[in-house]
Amino acid sequence: MTGSLVMVWDEALTHYDFGPGHPLAPVRVALTVALARELGVLGAPSVTMLSPAPATDGELATVHDDDYIAAVRQAGRSLVPDPRFGLGTDDNPVFEGMHEASALVAGATLAAARAVWAESGVHAASIAGGLHHAMRRAASGFCVYNDPAIAIRWLLAAGAERVAYVDTDVHHGDGVQAAFYTDPRVLTISLHESPATLFPGTGLPSETGEGAGEGYAVNVALPAGTGDAGWLRAFDAVVPPLLRAFKPTVLVSQHGCDSHLLDPLAHLELSIDAQRLAQVMLHELAHELCDGRWLVTGGGGYALVQVVPRTWTHLLAIAAGAPVDPLMETPAKWRELARSLAGETAPLTMTDGATGAYVPFSSGMDPSDPVDRAIMRTRGAVFASHGLLAQP
């Protein structure tokens, strides 16, 4: 399956930087772009590179309050925390130029949205984006401005009738869900580790939307320790049937790769190979349902060398219609760069050696399996709203 890719990128996107020792280190994005370049992904004929402009205050205000935007700007100038807006916490320390760096990330995802909307069959990537925890008037979970929500607002205003948002980050996509909790034009689906064991403590299956948006917030809360087979089974049991019932005009997906077994901040146990398979499935669904209109972002991921660059390079290659062979070796020049920038020995290949095999949920439910119980809680909460049967 092919597709053209607009890759929105500028080195200035690495200025979104909370400082030394913070988990959300911009080196992970720099190493992703470097690996994609070395493997020829970004030089493919199907790829167009696009430099973004910062989001304007008006564009930010489609999701965030004016006084919050003003507080972010002021905090980035004075470097004085503002606890009223979650600025200056351990998760979200203030840094010089915070507003400008955050607005550029939002602008990159907006540029990707414009590219996707302009022409059918186009995919667009904002790999530095995916800051899904930011709330209307508060920074949260390493996120200042909620670029996916801002992009979705723009798509709706531009005429998109229905936007589906699929979030594969290990943490609940709470900020995007909150932005559209009453809006039936936006279907938000988040697969994440159970809030019983992980930040932000939300994302139960019972969170299904309110008012006209009832049934359009979907949460799959998976138990700690879930690996490839269970996670892919849950994805297959929830995402394709709901997307097919919803019939989105545009698909937006957030690809936090902190669900990986090496990630230091969470407790799922996926491989890069399973993450790659989910990317392939979303690509196919975008072509099946949305005329190929697919906007992808990055997100979380804190195994800065071992996981993030490989997973997101696979994502970019799939979106470009030129998938990278998982058995391909990582380039020696890139491994040297990873050692110089991060002090780590980089992986030798683009695979973890996993198969990505799983048993579809349609084969039947096992009541003793905690993953199957999680699947049933989600399907039981929302499937009827979409004319679907909860039982496999």
C-alpha positions as YAML, in Angstrom:
chain: A
units: angstrom
residues:
- id: 1
  name: MET
  ca: [0.00, 0.00, 0.00]
- id: 2
  name: THR
  ca: [1.45, 3.34, -1.01]
- id: 3
  name: GLY
  ca: [1.04, 6.93, 0.05]
- id: 4
  name: SER
  ca: [2.78, 10.26, -0.15]
- id: 5
  name: LEU
  ca: [4.17, 11.73, 3.07]
- id: 6
  name: VAL
  ca: [4.56, 15.35, 4.12]
- id: 7
  name: MET
  ca: [7.18, 15.36, 6.86]
- id: 8
  name: VAL
  ca: [6.95, 18.54, 8.92]
- id: 9
  name: TRP
  ca: [10.33, 19.21, 10.45]
- id: 10
  name: ASP
  ca: [12.71, 21.91, 11.57]
- id: 11
  name: GLU
  ca: [15.75, 21.53, 13.84]
- id: 12
  name: ALA
  ca: [14.18, 24.26, 16.02]
- id: 13
  name: LEU
  ca: [11.61, 21.68, 17.15]
- id: 14
  name: THR
  ca: [14.33, 20.27, 19.41]
- id: 15
  name: HIS
  ca: [14.14, 23.52, 21.41]
- id: 16
  name: TYR
  ca: [11.13, 22.02, 23.20]
- id: 17
  name: ASP
  ca: [13.46, 21.04, 26.02]
- id: 18
  name: PHE
  ca: [12.73, 20.90, 29.75]
- id: 19
  name: GLY
  ca: [16.42, 20.69, 30.55]
- id: 20
  name: PRO
  ca: [19.10, 18.18, 31.61]
- id: 21
  name: GLY
  ca: [17.80, 15.05, 33.28]
- id: 22
  name: HIS
  ca: [14.21, 15.46, 32.12]
- id: 23
  name: PRO
  ca: [12.81, 12.26, 30.56]
- id: 24
  name: LEU
  ca: [11.41, 14.04, 27.49]
- id: 25
  name: ALA
  ca: [14.84, 14.65, 26.01]
- id: 26
  name: PRO
  ca: [14.83, 16.16, 22.51]
- id: 27
  name: VAL
  ca: [17.69, 13.87, 21.49]
- id: 28
  name: ARG
  ca: [15.09, 11.15, 20.88]
- id: 29
  name: VAL
  ca: [13.52, 13.25, 18.11]
- id: 30
  name: ALA
  ca: [16.89, 14.28, 16.66]
- id: 31
  name: LEU
  ca: [18.01, 10.63, 16.53]
- id: 32
  name: THR
  ca: [14.73, 9.61, 14.87]
- id: 33
  name: VAL
  ca: [15.18, 12.12, 12.06]
- id: 34
  name: ALA
  ca: [18.84, 11.17, 11.69]
- id: 35
  name: LEU
  ca: [17.99, 7.45, 11.43]
- id: 36
  name: ALA
  ca: [15.20, 8.09, 8.93]
- id: 37
  name: ARG
  ca: [17.62, 10.13, 6.83]
- id: 38
  name: GLU
  ca: [20.40, 7.56, 6.97]
- id: 39
  name: LEU
  ca: [18.01, 4.80, 5.88]
- id: 40
  name: GLY
  ca: [16.81, 6.90, 2.95]
- id: 41
  name: VAL
  ca: [13.25, 7.27, 4.24]
- id: 42
  name: LEU
  ca: [13.23, 11.06, 4.11]
- id: 43
  name: GLY
  ca: [14.89, 11.11, 0.71]
- id: 44
  name: ALA
  ca: [12.26, 8.92, -0.93]
- id: 45
  name: PRO
  ca: [10.44, 10.44, -3.93]
- id: 46
  name: SER
  ca: [7.13, 10.16, -2.05]
- id: 47
  name: VAL
  ca: [8.36, 12.40, 0.80]
- id: 48
  name: THR
  ca: [8.05, 16.19, 0.93]
- id: 49
  name: MET
  ca: [9.85, 18.03, 3.71]
- id: 50
  name: LEU
  ca: [7.98, 21.04, 5.10]
- id: 51
  name: SER
  ca: [9.21, 23.62, 7.61]
- id: 52
  name: PRO
  ca: [6.53, 24.79, 10.09]
- id: 53
  name: ALA
  ca: [5.56, 28.20, 11.39]
- id: 54
  name: PRO
  ca: [4.59, 28.64, 15.05]
- id: 55
  name: ALA
  ca: [0.91, 28.41, 15.88]
- id: 56
  name: THR
  ca: [-0.61, 31.83, 16.46]
- id: 57
  name: ASP
  ca: [-2.25, 32.78, 19.72]
- id: 58
  name: GLY
  ca: [-5.60, 32.55, 17.93]
- id: 59
  name: GLU
  ca: [-4.88, 29.01, 16.82]
- id: 60
  name: LEU
  ca: [-3.74, 28.01, 20.31]
- id: 61
  name: ALA
  ca: [-6.89, 29.59, 21.73]
- id: 62
  name: THR
  ca: [-9.09, 27.11, 19.89]
- id: 63
  name: VAL
  ca: [-8.08, 24.68, 22.65]
- id: 64
  name: HIS
  ca: [-6.41, 26.75, 25.41]
- id: 65
  name: ASP
  ca: [-7.59, 29.75, 27.45]
- id: 66
  name: ASP
  ca: [-6.06, 33.14, 26.69]
- id: 67
  name: ASP
  ca: [-4.80, 33.62, 30.25]
- id: 68
  name: TYR
  ca: [-3.03, 30.24, 30.11]
- id: 69
  name: ILE
  ca: [-1.28, 31.16, 26.85]
- id: 70
  name: ALA
  ca: [-0.22, 34.47, 28.44]
- id: 71
  name: ALA
  ca: [1.09, 32.61, 31.50]
- id: 72
  name: VAL
  ca: [3.16, 30.23, 29.35]
- id: 73
  name: ARG
  ca: [4.68, 33.19, 27.48]
- id: 74
  name: GLN
  ca: [5.47, 35.00, 30.73]
- id: 75
  name: ALA
  ca: [6.96, 31.91, 32.41]
- id: 76
  name: GLY
  ca: [9.27, 31.40, 29.44]
- id: 77
  name: ARG
  ca: [10.52, 34.97, 29.85]
- id: 78
  name: SER
  ca: [10.78, 35.29, 33.63]
- id: 79
  name: LEU
  ca: [11.58, 31.61, 34.37]
- id: 80
  name: VAL
  ca: [9.30, 31.99, 37.40]
- id: 81
  name: PRO
  ca: [6.94, 29.05, 38.02]
- id: 82
  name: ASP
  ca: [3.20, 29.65, 37.88]
- id: 83
  name: PRO
  ca: [1.54, 26.82, 39.82]
- id: 84
  name: ARG
  ca: [-1.94, 28.11, 38.87]
- id: 85
  name: PHE
  ca: [-1.31, 26.68, 35.41]
- id: 86
  name: GLY
  ca: [0.90, 23.67, 36.18]
- id: 87
  name: LEU
  ca: [4.03, 25.56, 35.14]
- id: 88
  name: GLY
  ca: [7.16, 24.86, 37.17]
- id: 89
  name: THR
  ca: [6.40, 21.34, 38.38]
- id: 90
  name: ASP
  ca: [8.86, 18.46, 38.16]
- id: 91
  name: ASP
  ca: [7.01, 17.23, 35.07]
- id: 92
  name: ASN
  ca: [6.73, 20.67, 33.48]
- id: 93
  name: PRO
  ca: [9.61, 22.89, 34.59]
- id: 94
  name: VAL
  ca: [9.71, 26.31, 33.00]
- id: 95
  name: PHE
  ca: [12.40, 26.98, 30.40]
- id: 96
  name: GLU
  ca: [13.49, 29.96, 28.37]
- id: 97
  name: GLY
  ca: [11.36, 30.41, 25.27]
- id: 98
  name: MET
  ca: [8.76, 27.91, 26.48]
- id: 99
  name: HIS
  ca: [5.91, 29.56, 24.61]
- id: 100
  name: GLU
  ca: [7.83, 29.87, 21.35]
- id: 101
  name: ALA
  ca: [9.06, 26.26, 21.42]
- id: 102
  name: SER
  ca: [5.62, 24.92, 22.34]
- id: 103
  name: ALA
  ca: [3.88, 27.04, 19.70]
- id: 104
  name: LEU
  ca: [6.27, 25.68, 17.06]
- id: 105
  name: VAL
  ca: [5.36, 22.10, 17.97]
- id: 106
  name: ALA
  ca: [1.67, 23.01, 17.68]
- id: 107
  name: GLY
  ca: [2.39, 24.78, 14.39]
- id: 108
  name: ALA
  ca: [4.09, 21.66, 13.03]
- id: 109
  name: THR
  ca: [1.04, 19.52, 13.75]
- id: 110
  name: LEU
  ca: [-1.22, 22.19, 12.28]
- id: 111
  name: ALA
  ca: [0.90, 22.19, 9.11]
- id: 112
  name: ALA
  ca: [0.49, 18.42, 8.95]
- id: 113
  name: ALA
  ca: [-3.29, 18.78, 9.33]
- id: 114
  name: ARG
  ca: [-3.42, 21.31, 6.49]
- id: 115
  name: ALA
  ca: [-1.41, 19.00, 4.24]
- id: 116
  name: VAL
  ca: [-3.69, 16.04, 4.94]
- id: 117
  name: TRP
  ca: [-6.84, 18.08, 4.36]
- id: 118
  name: ALA
  ca: [-5.56, 19.63, 1.12]
- id: 119
  name: GLU
  ca: [-5.41, 16.38, -0.83]
- id: 120
  name: SER
  ca: [-6.75, 12.84, -0.47]
- id: 121
  name: GLY
  ca: [-4.18, 10.08, -0.20]
- id: 122
  name: VAL
  ca: [-1.70, 12.31, 1.63]
- id: 123
  name: HIS
  ca: [-0.18, 11.32, 4.95]
- id: 124
  name: ALA
  ca: [1.56, 13.86, 7.14]
- id: 125
  name: ALA
  ca: [3.86, 13.50, 10.14]
- id: 126
  name: SER
  ca: [4.61, 15.80, 13.06]
- id: 127
  name: ILE
  ca: [7.04, 13.55, 14.86]
- id: 128
  name: ALA
  ca: [7.89, 16.13, 17.55]
- id: 129
  name: GLY
  ca: [4.17, 16.45, 18.35]
- id: 130
  name: GLY
  ca: [1.73, 14.25, 20.23]
- id: 131
  name: LEU
  ca: [1.67, 16.31, 23.44]
- id: 132
  name: HIS
  ca: [-1.64, 14.80, 24.46]
- id: 133
  name: HIS
  ca: [-1.79, 15.62, 28.19]
- id: 134
  name: ALA
  ca: [-1.99, 19.42, 28.00]
- id: 135
  name: MET
  ca: [-5.30, 20.71, 29.30]
- id: 136
  name: ARG
  ca: [-7.34, 23.81, 28.48]
- id: 137
  name: ARG
  ca: [-5.64, 25.88, 31.16]
- id: 138
  name: ALA
  ca: [-2.81, 23.74, 32.51]
- id: 139
  name: ALA
  ca: [0.40, 22.04, 31.47]
- id: 140
  name: SER
  ca: [0.50, 18.37, 32.37]
- id: 141
  name: GLY
  ca: [2.68, 15.31, 31.83]
- id: 142
  name: PHE
  ca: [5.49, 17.03, 29.87]
- id: 143
  name: CYS
  ca: [2.92, 18.76, 27.62]
- id: 144
  name: VAL
  ca: [2.39, 22.53, 27.35]
- id: 145
  name: TYR
  ca: [0.12, 22.97, 24.30]
- id: 146
  name: ASN
  ca: [-2.06, 20.11, 23.09]
- id: 147
  name: ASP
  ca: [-1.03, 19.96, 19.44]
- id: 148
  name: PRO
  ca: [-3.25, 16.98, 18.45]
- id: 149
  name: ALA
  ca: [-6.34, 18.72, 19.82]
- id: 150
  name: ILE
  ca: [-5.41, 21.99, 18.10]
- id: 151
  name: ALA
  ca: [-4.98, 20.15, 14.79]
- id: 152
  name: ILE
  ca: [-8.31, 18.36, 15.19]
- id: 153
  name: ARG
  ca: [-10.05, 21.67, 15.93]
- id: 154
  name: TRP
  ca: [-8.57, 23.06, 12.71]
- id: 155
  name: LEU
  ca: [-9.74, 20.04, 10.71]
- id: 156
  name: LEU
  ca: [-13.29, 20.39, 12.02]
- id: 157
  name: ALA
  ca: [-13.32, 24.10, 11.20]
- id: 158
  name: ALA
  ca: [-11.97, 23.32, 7.72]
- id: 159
  name: GLY
  ca: [-14.91, 21.03, 7.02]
- id: 160
  name: ALA
  ca: [-13.96, 17.56, 8.23]
- id: 161
  name: GLU
  ca: [-17.22, 15.91, 9.26]
- id: 162
  name: ARG
  ca: [-15.71, 13.26, 11.51]
- id: 163
  name: VAL
  ca: [-12.22, 12.92, 12.94]
- id: 164
  name: ALA
  ca: [-10.99, 9.73, 14.60]
- id: 165
  name: TYR
  ca: [-8.12, 10.03, 17.07]
- id: 166
  name: VAL
  ca: [-6.27, 6.82, 18.03]
- id: 167
  name: ASP
  ca: [-3.72, 7.10, 20.84]
- id: 168
  name: THR
  ca: [-1.27, 4.22, 21.32]
- id: 169
  name: ASP
  ca: [0.84, 5.90, 24.00]
- id: 170
  name: VAL
  ca: [1.17, 3.91, 27.22]
- id: 171
  name: HIS
  ca: [-0.41, 6.86, 29.07]
- id: 172
  name: HIS
  ca: [-4.06, 7.80, 28.70]
- id: 173
  name: GLY
  ca: [-4.67, 10.51, 26.09]
- id: 174
  name: ASP
  ca: [-6.56, 12.56, 28.65]
- id: 175
  name: GLY
  ca: [-6.07, 16.05, 27.22]
- id: 176
  name: VAL
  ca: [-7.41, 15.16, 23.79]
- id: 177
  name: GLN
  ca: [-10.30, 13.26, 25.32]
- id: 178
  name: ALA
  ca: [-11.17, 16.26, 27.51]
- id: 179
  name: ALA
  ca: [-11.12, 18.64, 24.55]
- id: 180
  name: PHE
  ca: [-13.79, 16.64, 22.69]
- id: 181
  name: TYR
  ca: [-15.67, 14.87, 25.48]
- id: 182
  name: THR
  ca: [-19.03, 16.26, 24.39]
- id: 183
  name: ASP
  ca: [-18.42, 16.31, 20.63]
- id: 184
  name: PRO
  ca: [-19.76, 13.40, 18.54]
- id: 185
  name: ARG
  ca: [-17.73, 14.57, 15.55]
- id: 186
  name: VAL
  ca: [-14.56, 13.30, 17.24]
- id: 187
  name: LEU
  ca: [-14.02, 9.68, 18.24]
- id: 188
  name: THR
  ca: [-11.12, 9.37, 20.69]
- id: 189
  name: ILE
  ca: [-9.68, 5.89, 21.28]
- id: 190
  name: SER
  ca: [-6.87, 5.43, 23.79]
- id: 191
  name: LEU
  ca: [-5.06, 2.16, 24.52]
- id: 192
  name: HIS
  ca: [-2.98, 2.55, 27.66]
- id: 193
  name: GLU
  ca: [-1.77, 0.99, 30.86]
- id: 194
  name: SER
  ca: [-4.41, 0.83, 33.58]
- id: 195
  name: PRO
  ca: [-4.80, 4.07, 35.56]
- id: 196
  name: ALA
  ca: [-4.42, 1.96, 38.69]
- id: 197
  name: THR
  ca: [-0.70, 1.71, 38.00]
- id: 198
  name: LEU
  ca: [0.22, 4.71, 35.82]
- id: 199
  name: PHE
  ca: [-0.11, 8.47, 35.30]
- id: 200
  name: PRO
  ca: [-2.44, 10.28, 34.74]
- id: 201
  name: GLY
  ca: [-4.80, 8.05, 36.72]
- id: 202
  name: THR
  ca: [-7.63, 8.37, 34.21]
- id: 203
  name: GLY
  ca: [-8.80, 6.38, 31.21]
- id: 204
  name: LEU
  ca: [-11.23, 3.88, 32.67]
- id: 205
  name: PRO
  ca: [-13.64, 2.24, 30.21]
- id: 206
  name: SER
  ca: [-16.48, 4.03, 32.02]
- id: 207
  name: GLU
  ca: [-15.19, 7.37, 30.66]
- id: 208
  name: THR
  ca: [-17.33, 7.33, 27.52]
- id: 209
  name: GLY
  ca: [-18.19, 10.99, 26.82]
- id: 210
  name: GLU
  ca: [-21.03, 13.25, 27.87]
- id: 211
  name: GLY
  ca: [-24.17, 14.64, 26.25]
- id: 212
  name: ALA
  ca: [-24.02, 14.37, 22.48]
- id: 213
  name: GLY
  ca: [-20.53, 12.92, 22.87]
- id: 214
  name: GLU
  ca: [-21.69, 9.88, 24.83]
- id: 215
  name: GLY
  ca: [-20.05, 6.78, 23.38]
- id: 216
  name: TYR
  ca: [-17.38, 8.74, 21.48]
- id: 217
  name: ALA
  ca: [-14.66, 8.52, 24.15]
- id: 218
  name: VAL
  ca: [-13.18, 5.02, 24.17]
- id: 219
  name: ASN
  ca: [-10.64, 3.74, 26.69]
- id: 220
  name: VAL
  ca: [-8.84, 0.42, 26.73]
- id: 221
  name: ALA
  ca: [-7.11, 0.13, 30.10]
- id: 222
  name: LEU
  ca: [-4.67, -2.78, 29.99]
- id: 223
  name: PRO
  ca: [-3.03, -4.46, 32.97]
- id: 224
  name: ALA
  ca: [0.63, -3.87, 33.71]
- id: 225
  name: GLY
  ca: [2.76, -6.57, 32.10]
- id: 226
  name: THR
  ca: [0.66, -6.85, 28.94]
- id: 227
  name: GLY
  ca: [2.87, -7.89, 26.04]
- id: 228
  name: ASP
  ca: [2.63, -8.08, 22.26]
- id: 229
  name: ALA
  ca: [-0.02, -10.75, 21.94]
- id: 230
  name: GLY
  ca: [-2.42, -9.20, 24.45]
- id: 231
  name: TRP
  ca: [-1.94, -5.59, 23.30]
- id: 232
  name: LEU
  ca: [-2.42, -6.44, 19.63]
- id: 233
  name: ARG
  ca: [-5.46, -8.56, 20.48]
- id: 234
  name: ALA
  ca: [-6.96, -5.57, 22.32]
- id: 235
  name: PHE
  ca: [-6.13, -3.20, 19.45]
- id: 236
  name: ASP
  ca: [-7.71, -5.54, 16.92]
- id: 237
  name: ALA
  ca: [-10.79, -6.06, 19.12]
- id: 238
  name: VAL
  ca: [-11.55, -2.35, 19.53]
- id: 239
  name: VAL
  ca: [-9.95, -0.07, 16.96]
- id: 240
  name: PRO
  ca: [-10.91, -1.50, 13.53]
- id: 241
  name: PRO
  ca: [-14.59, -2.18, 14.32]
- id: 242
  name: LEU
  ca: [-15.13, 1.25, 15.88]
- id: 243
  name: LEU
  ca: [-13.35, 3.09, 13.08]
- id: 244
  name: ARG
  ca: [-15.38, 1.21, 10.48]
- id: 245
  name: ALA
  ca: [-18.61, 2.08, 12.28]
- id: 246
  name: PHE
  ca: [-17.61, 5.74, 12.75]
- id: 247
  name: LYS
  ca: [-16.40, 6.22, 9.15]
- id: 248
  name: PRO
  ca: [-13.94, 9.06, 9.85]
- id: 249
  name: THR
  ca: [-13.14, 11.72, 7.30]
- id: 250
  name: VAL
  ca: [-9.59, 11.99, 8.70]
- id: 251
  name: LEU
  ca: [-7.57, 9.68, 10.93]
- id: 252
  name: VAL
  ca: [-5.21, 11.24, 13.48]
- id: 253
  name: SER
  ca: [-2.97, 8.91, 15.46]
- id: 254
  name: GLN
  ca: [-0.55, 9.46, 18.31]
- id: 255
  name: HIS
  ca: [2.33, 6.99, 18.44]
- id: 256
  name: GLY
  ca: [3.91, 7.24, 21.84]
- id: 257
  name: CYS
  ca: [6.22, 4.25, 22.05]
- id: 258
  name: ASP
  ca: [6.55, 4.12, 25.84]
- id: 259
  name: SER
  ca: [4.54, 0.88, 25.77]
- id: 260
  name: HIS
  ca: [7.86, -0.84, 24.98]
- id: 261
  name: LEU
  ca: [9.29, -3.30, 27.49]
- id: 262
  name: LEU
  ca: [12.47, -1.19, 27.84]
- id: 263
  name: ASP
  ca: [10.67, 2.05, 28.66]
- id: 264
  name: PRO
  ca: [11.71, 3.26, 32.12]
- id: 265
  name: LEU
  ca: [8.46, 5.04, 33.02]
- id: 266
  name: ALA
  ca: [5.78, 2.40, 32.41]
- id: 267
  name: HIS
  ca: [4.97, -1.29, 32.73]
- id: 268
  name: LEU
  ca: [3.74, -2.70, 29.42]
- id: 269
  name: GLU
  ca: [6.02, -5.09, 27.54]
- id: 270
  name: LEU
  ca: [5.64, -4.48, 23.82]
- id: 271
  name: SER
  ca: [8.31, -4.96, 21.19]
- id: 272
  name: ILE
  ca: [9.15, -2.60, 18.37]
- id: 273
  name: ASP
  ca: [7.72, -5.25, 16.06]
- id: 274
  name: ALA
  ca: [4.27, -5.05, 17.69]
- id: 275
  name: GLN
  ca: [4.36, -1.27, 17.59]
- id: 276
  name: ARG
  ca: [5.22, -1.46, 13.90]
- id: 277
  name: LEU
  ca: [2.31, -3.83, 13.22]
- id: 278
  name: ALA
  ca: [-0.12, -1.37, 14.80]
- id: 279
  name: GLN
  ca: [1.27, 1.34, 12.51]
- id: 280
  name: VAL
  ca: [0.65, -0.90, 9.49]
- id: 281
  name: MET
  ca: [-2.91, -1.57, 10.62]
- id: 282
  name: LEU
  ca: [-3.65, 2.14, 11.06]
- id: 283
  name: HIS
  ca: [-2.15, 2.89, 7.64]
- id: 284
  name: GLU
  ca: [-4.44, 0.31, 6.05]
- id: 285
  name: LEU
  ca: [-7.46, 1.68, 7.90]
- id: 286
  name: ALA
  ca: [-6.66, 5.22, 6.74]
- id: 287
  name: HIS
  ca: [-6.75, 4.06, 3.13]
- id: 288
  name: GLU
  ca: [-9.84, 1.93, 3.67]
- id: 289
  name: LEU
  ca: [-11.87, 4.60, 5.46]
- id: 290
  name: CYS
  ca: [-10.42, 8.09, 4.93]
- id: 291
  name: ASP
  ca: [-9.16, 8.23, 1.35]
- id: 292
  name: GLY
  ca: [-5.70, 7.96, 2.88]
- id: 293
  name: ARG
  ca: [-5.99, 11.13, 4.99]
- id: 294
  name: TRP
  ca: [-3.74, 10.19, 7.90]
- id: 295
  name: LEU
  ca: [-1.97, 12.54, 10.32]
- id: 296
  name: VAL
  ca: [0.61, 10.92, 12.60]
- id: 297
  name: THR
  ca: [2.43, 12.36, 15.60]
- id: 298
  name: GLY
  ca: [5.03, 11.15, 18.03]
- id: 299
  name: GLY
  ca: [4.33, 11.23, 21.75]
- id: 300
  name: GLY
  ca: [5.93, 9.59, 24.76]
- id: 301
  name: GLY
  ca: [8.91, 7.28, 24.69]
- id: 302
  name: TYR
  ca: [11.84, 7.42, 27.07]
- id: 303
  name: ALA
  ca: [14.16, 4.66, 25.88]
- id: 304
  name: LEU
  ca: [15.85, 7.43, 23.92]
- id: 305
  name: VAL
  ca: [18.23, 5.34, 21.80]
- id: 306
  name: GLN
  ca: [17.04, 1.75, 22.03]
- id: 307
  name: VAL
  ca: [13.38, 2.30, 21.09]
- id: 308
  name: VAL
  ca: [12.16, 5.72, 19.99]
- id: 309
  name: PRO
  ca: [14.27, 6.26, 16.84]
- id: 310
  name: ARG
  ca: [13.57, 2.79, 15.45]
- id: 311
  name: THR
  ca: [9.83, 2.80, 16.19]
- id: 312
  name: TRP
  ca: [9.27, 6.25, 14.72]
- id: 313
  name: THR
  ca: [11.46, 5.57, 11.70]
- id: 314
  name: HIS
  ca: [9.25, 2.57, 10.97]
- id: 315
  name: LEU
  ca: [6.23, 4.88, 11.31]
- id: 316
  name: LEU
  ca: [7.65, 7.41, 8.85]
- id: 317
  name: ALA
  ca: [8.63, 4.68, 6.39]
- id: 318
  name: ILE
  ca: [5.17, 3.10, 6.50]
- id: 319
  name: ALA
  ca: [3.53, 6.48, 6.00]
- id: 320
  name: ALA
  ca: [5.87, 7.14, 3.07]
- id: 321
  name: GLY
  ca: [4.76, 3.91, 1.41]
- id: 322
  name: ALA
  ca: [8.28, 2.47, 1.64]
- id: 323
  name: PRO
  ca: [8.40, 0.27, 4.74]
- id: 324
  name: VAL
  ca: [11.81, -0.56, 6.20]
- id: 325
  name: ASP
  ca: [12.66, -4.25, 6.47]
- id: 326
  name: PRO
  ca: [12.78, -5.00, 10.20]
- id: 327
  name: LEU
  ca: [15.87, -7.16, 9.58]
- id: 328
  name: MET
  ca: [17.76, -4.21, 8.11]
- id: 329
  name: GLU
  ca: [20.85, -3.15, 10.01]
- id: 330
  name: THR
  ca: [20.97, 0.29, 11.54]
- id: 331
  name: PRO
  ca: [23.63, 2.41, 9.78]
- id: 332
  name: ALA
  ca: [27.04, 2.58, 11.44]
- id: 333
  name: LYS
  ca: [27.07, 6.36, 11.06]
- id: 334
  name: TRP
  ca: [23.82, 6.59, 13.01]
- id: 335
  name: ARG
  ca: [25.10, 4.29, 15.75]
- id: 336
  name: GLU
  ca: [28.13, 6.54, 16.12]
- id: 337
  name: LEU
  ca: [25.88, 9.58, 16.36]
- id: 338
  name: ALA
  ca: [23.77, 7.90, 19.05]
- id: 339
  name: ARG
  ca: [26.88, 7.14, 21.08]
- id: 340
  name: SER
  ca: [28.16, 10.71, 20.76]
- id: 341
  name: LEU
  ca: [24.83, 12.33, 21.65]
- id: 342
  name: ALA
  ca: [23.48, 9.92, 24.26]
- id: 343
  name: GLY
  ca: [26.44, 7.79, 25.37]
- id: 344
  name: GLU
  ca: [24.69, 4.53, 24.51]
- id: 345
  name: THR
  ca: [25.43, 1.59, 22.27]
- id: 346
  name: ALA
  ca: [22.65, 1.68, 19.69]
- id: 347
  name: PRO
  ca: [20.75, -1.39, 18.41]
- id: 348
  name: LEU
  ca: [22.20, -3.20, 15.40]
- id: 349
  name: THR
  ca: [18.94, -3.91, 13.57]
- id: 350
  name: MET
  ca: [15.47, -2.43, 13.12]
- id: 351
  name: THR
  ca: [13.77, -5.34, 14.91]
- id: 352
  name: ASP
  ca: [13.50, -6.79, 18.40]
- id: 353
  name: GLY
  ca: [13.14, -10.21, 16.81]
- id: 354
  name: ALA
  ca: [9.48, -10.60, 17.82]
- id: 355
  name: THR
  ca: [6.80, -12.03, 15.54]
- id: 356
  name: GLY
  ca: [3.90, -9.72, 16.36]
- id: 357
  name: ALA
  ca: [1.64, -12.77, 16.47]
- id: 358
  name: TYR
  ca: [-1.69, -12.61, 18.28]
- id: 359
  name: VAL
  ca: [-5.01, -14.46, 18.35]
- id: 360
  name: PRO
  ca: [-7.91, -12.25, 17.18]
- id: 361
  name: PHE
  ca: [-10.58, -11.59, 19.78]
- id: 362
  name: SER
  ca: [-13.17, -12.83, 17.29]
- id: 363
  name: SER
  ca: [-11.95, -16.36, 18.07]
- id: 364
  name: GLY
  ca: [-13.67, -16.14, 21.46]
- id: 365
  name: MET
  ca: [-13.27, -14.58, 24.88]
- id: 366
  name: ASP
  ca: [-11.41, -16.18, 27.79]
- id: 367
  name: PRO
  ca: [-13.03, -14.93, 31.03]
- id: 368
  name: SER
  ca: [-9.89, -15.86, 33.01]
- id: 369
  name: ASP
  ca: [-7.63, -13.66, 30.88]
- id: 370
  name: PRO
  ca: [-7.19, -10.14, 32.33]
- id: 371
  name: VAL
  ca: [-6.64, -8.67, 28.86]
- id: 372
  name: ASP
  ca: [-9.86, -10.21, 27.57]
- id: 373
  name: ARG
  ca: [-11.70, -8.84, 30.59]
- id: 374
  name: ALA
  ca: [-10.29, -5.40, 29.82]
- id: 375
  name: ILE
  ca: [-11.42, -5.73, 26.21]
- id: 376
  name: MET
  ca: [-14.92, -6.68, 27.29]
- id: 377
  name: ARG
  ca: [-15.18, -3.74, 29.69]
- id: 378
  name: THR
  ca: [-14.39, -1.38, 26.83]
- id: 379
  name: ARG
  ca: [-16.64, -3.07, 24.28]
- id: 380
  name: GLY
  ca: [-19.44, -3.28, 26.83]
- id: 381
  name: ALA
  ca: [-19.14, 0.43, 27.57]
- id: 382
  name: VAL
  ca: [-19.27, 1.82, 24.01]
- id: 383
  name: PHE
  ca: [-19.98, -0.74, 21.30]
- id: 384
  name: ALA
  ca: [-23.77, -0.48, 21.55]
- id: 385
  name: SER
  ca: [-23.54, 3.27, 20.91]
- id: 386
  name: HIS
  ca: [-22.12, 2.43, 17.50]
- id: 387
  name: GLY
  ca: [-24.48, -0.41, 16.65]
- id: 388
  name: LEU
  ca: [-21.89, -3.08, 17.44]
- id: 389
  name: LEU
  ca: [-22.07, -6.22, 19.54]
- id: 390
  name: ALA
  ca: [-19.86, -6.37, 22.61]
- id: 391
  name: GLN
  ca: [-19.46, -10.14, 22.53]
- id: 392
  name: PRO
  ca: [-16.97, -11.57, 19.99]
...
